[in-house]
């Protein structure tokens, strides 16, 4: 029941690779070559993206152990799309920068097909939690 097929593992690795290459192209040049200090939230976002990139690199080797990172990605992007983008889109108030963020967040539609849900259910929902004491 907890077994994940080799195909699914490769599918997970392909998604991690997509993140590693995509973020590597987009984020790393800005981290390495930024000329002026970042504003607070820009710095937070860039550092979180680099952390996500690093954890995705680990996901290439340990795709099942890094599943919580993908679950976090699925949850925060879904919340942002529903709470921020959808109301703006419904009101016809999407500006160019919001469209840019929304389009990058739409990658989240792939995640439900990548995540091995039986494994998630067996190991994160059904499985007994770690002891508190």
CORLINMO-V188516 format. One line per field, one symbol per residue. burial: 1 if it has 9 or more other C-alpha atoms within 8 Angstrom, else 0. Layout:
burial->???
This chain:
burial->0000000110111011101100110011100000000000001001001101111111110010011011001100111111011111100001000110010010010010011100111110000000000
